[in-house]
Amino acid sequence: MPSQVVTVGSRVGLHARPAALIAEAVGKAGVPVTLATAGGNPVDAGSPLMIMTLGAKKGTEVVVTSDDQAVLDQIAGMVAQDLDAD
C-alpha cells in the first residue's frame, strides 16, 4: 500500500480541530487511510479520536497510507499544514 512520510504542521499537533478536519476529509473520500508515528501501530484516519491517540505534536513525522494516491496526497498535505491557523 502506498505511503508517504510527512511532518505535522499544526502548532497544536494532531489534536481536536486538525484531527476532525482530517477525519472529515477521509470520510468524504470514502477510501481507507491510516496514520502512524514511527514505531507505532497505524490508526484509522477516518476517526478523530483515533488520530488524537497518536499524540503527534508539531514536528512529529507521521506515515500516511492509502491505496488511492490522490487521497494519500490530499491527507498528507493536510497533516503538513497548520490546520489551526487563523
N, C-alpha and C positions, 0 to 999 in steps of 0.2 A: 504494500500500500504506500503510495507517495507521501512523503512528509517533508516538512520544512522547519528549520530551527530559527526562531525569532526572539528578539529581546522585548520584554514587556515595557511599553512606553508610558502607560498611565501612571501618574505620580503617586496614586494610592495602591498601585498594583492591580491585580485582577480581583478587586473587591466588588461590592454590590452593583454599582452602576455599570462599570465595564463588563462584569460577568453577565448582567441582564441583557445588555446590548449584543454581546457576542452570542448568547444563547438564543436570542430572538432571531438573529441573522441565520443561525444554524437551523432553527425551526422552519424558517421561511424557505431555506434552500432545499430541505427535505431529503438530505443525504447525511449519513453518519460522519461525524467529525469528532476526533478525540484530541485532548491536550494532555501533555505530560511534562513534568520537570525532570531534570537529569536524575536517573536512577529511580524515578517514581513510576507508579502504575498509571496508565492512561485513564482519563476520565471522560465521560460523555460531555462534549461541549454544548449540547442542547439543554443542559441543566445548569442554571446559575449557581445553585448550591454546590454541585459537584466541581464547578470551576473554582469556586471560593475555597474548596478543600485543598486545592493545590498550594495555597499560601504563597503564591507567586507575587513578589514585590517588584517595584520598578527596577529594571536592570536584570531581572531573572531571565535565563534562557528557557524557552518553552518549545517543545516539539509539537507541531500541529500536523495532524494526519487525516487524510481523506482520500477516497478513491476518485473524487471529482476534482480535477486540477483547478478549475475556475473557483470552486468553493474554497478549496485549500488556500488559494492565493487571496481570496477575499477575507477569510478568517485570520490568516497570518498577518495581513495588513491591519486588521482591526486590533490584534494583540499588540502590534508595534506602535499603534497610535496612542496619544494621550486622550483617552475617551472621557476624561474628566475635565478637559479644557473647557473654559467658559466660552 
